[in-house]
Amino acid sequence: MRNKRGAELSVNTIILIIIGVLILAFIIYGFATGWGIFSGLFKKDNNVQDLNTDCDSACNVYASQFDYCLKERTLTIDKKDTPRITCYWLENKKTELGFKTCIAIDCSKAGMYKTANIGCNGKNIGDKINFLNNTGIQREYACTVADGAVAAS
């Protein structure tokens, strides 16, 4: 009988322990810093058709003034995002992408961001401006390229 001074671990067991520690470290890192680093791997090139369907449903199926006029969405074209836009904005600014006018909903009566973009000329993309909507409530609006905002220098 041989003299054994410690427990033997097979090579397979050691490899499995190392893999387990790496996976645990990866999961801890993901939860601690957020999973945004991986979003580029799964991001669609564009979501125009999805938004078109969503906006059409908000207008014709649900007739939801909130969903159509106020709910903020993100338009993605060629993996470039235009955040904080609404179906109403798409209706007025992006007709070339197939967004149609919603006859069933009048966003002007809901005090929308309709005239906010006037204050964006010469501002940087993403700059926020404050304005009074049609009901006299102060709102915040993020400027986009379509509003005349420019890239920060």
N, C-alpha and C positions, 0 to 999 in steps of 0.2 A: 504494500500500500504506500502511495506517495504521501509526502508531508505537504498538506495544503495550508497555507497561511492566510488565505483570504478567499472570498467568494469569487468564482469565475463568472465573467460576463462574456457572452458570445459577441462576436463582431456585429451580428444582426441586431442584437439588443442595443448596443452602443449607437449604431446608426439610427435606429428608431427613436432613441432618446434625443439625439441631436436634432432630428427632423421635428420632433414634438416641441422642443424648446424654440426652434426657429418659427414654427407656426404660431406658437403662443406669443412670441415677441411681435410677429406681424399683426396679430389680432389686437394686441395691446396698443401698438403704434397706430393702427387704423382708428380705434375708438378714441384715443387720446388726441390725435391731430385732425381727425375727420377723413372721410373717404374721398374727398374732392380730387386727390391726386390721380385717382383711377377713372374719374368721370369722362376724360377724353377718350378712353378706350371704348366706351359704350355709347358715346354721344352720336346722335344721328347727324348726317350732313345737313339736312334741312327738315323743318317740321311744318312747311307751308300747308301741305295737304291736311295734316292733323288740325292745325289752327283753323283752316277753312271749314272743316267739319264741325269743330267746336263752336265756331262763330255762327255757322248756319243753324246748328241745334239751339244755341242760345236765342237766336232770333225767331226761328220758325216753329221749333218743337216746344220749347219751354216758355217762349216770349218773356224772357227774364231781362228786365232792364238792368239789374245789377250785373249779371253775367256778361251782357253785351256791352254795356257802357262803362262799367267800373272795374270789373275783375281784370287784374293785371296779368299779363301773359308774357312769354318770351318768344320772340321770333328768331329762328335759327336758319341762316342761309350760308352754305359753304362752311359750316361749323363756326360761324361768327354769330354771336348772340346780340339781339336788340332787346334789352329787358324793359319791363314796366310799360308795356303797350296794351291797348285794349282793342277789342273788335271794332269799336267805333273809329279808333285811330287807323286801323288797317283798312277799313271801309273808305276812308278819305285819302289815305296816303299810298296805299299799295293795291290799287285796282288792277295794275298790270300782273299781279300774282293771282288774280281770280277772285279777290274778295268783293262781294257784292253789297250793295246798299240794302240795309234792313228797313223795309217799309213799315213793319209792325211795331217798331220801337223808335221813339223820339228821344234821343239822348240830350237834346238841348233843354228839355224840361227837367232833367235830373241834375243839372249843375255840373256838367262834366268838365274835363280838361280842355274843352274845345278851343279856348282862346289863350291858354297858358303858354303854348309854344311860341307866341309872339315875343316873349321876353327872353328866348333862348338865342337869338341872333348874336353871334360873336362870343357866346359863352362856350365853355369846354363841354365835351360829351360827358354826361353823368352829373354835371352841375345841377344843383337843385334850386328852383326858384319858387317863391311863394306867390299866390294869387288868390283873389276872391272868386269863388265860383258863382253861378247864377243865383244861388240861394243866400249869398253873403257869407258863406263859411270859408275861412282861410284854408287853403289846401297847398300841398307841396307837389311839385312836378319835376321829374328828372329829364333834362334835355337830351335829345338824341340827334343823330346826324340829320335825319329828315326834318328836324325843326330849325336847322341852320346852325347847329352847334358845330364846333371844330375840335379836332384832336388836340389834346394838351401838348404844348411845346416844351 
